[in-house]
Amino acid sequence: MDFLTPDELIGLIERVFRPAPGERRLAILIDLPDRALPDRDEWRSRRALAAGWVRELAAIGAAHGLEVGLYGYRNVRANNAELPAVAWPVDPDRLPTAES
């Protein structure tokens, strides 16, 4: 799996989202497995990738005026489905599993 450097991540955020001067918070979202939709290796890899982005951005974010956090939400069990109204803060160093 290819990884982006911290500078590449900042560049990506600036080019894609074009934050306005007062916009300084970024939430990286991950959907969480459950008993109805069990976890699998590809899903774990994507959560780990997102957690890595959060760690990298947190390390350099202050220098760019950026606060970043990882948030998990109940999986919606379908592509492009409506996201739930609630997400929970997730520690990027302690990713949840279907069992936790």
Buried (B, 14 or more C-beta within 10 A) or exposed (E): EEEBEBEEBBEEBEEEEEBEEEEBEBEBEBBBBEEEBEBEEEBEEEBBBBBBBBBBBBEBBEEBEBEBBBBBBBBEEEEEEEEEEEBEEBEBEEBBEBEE
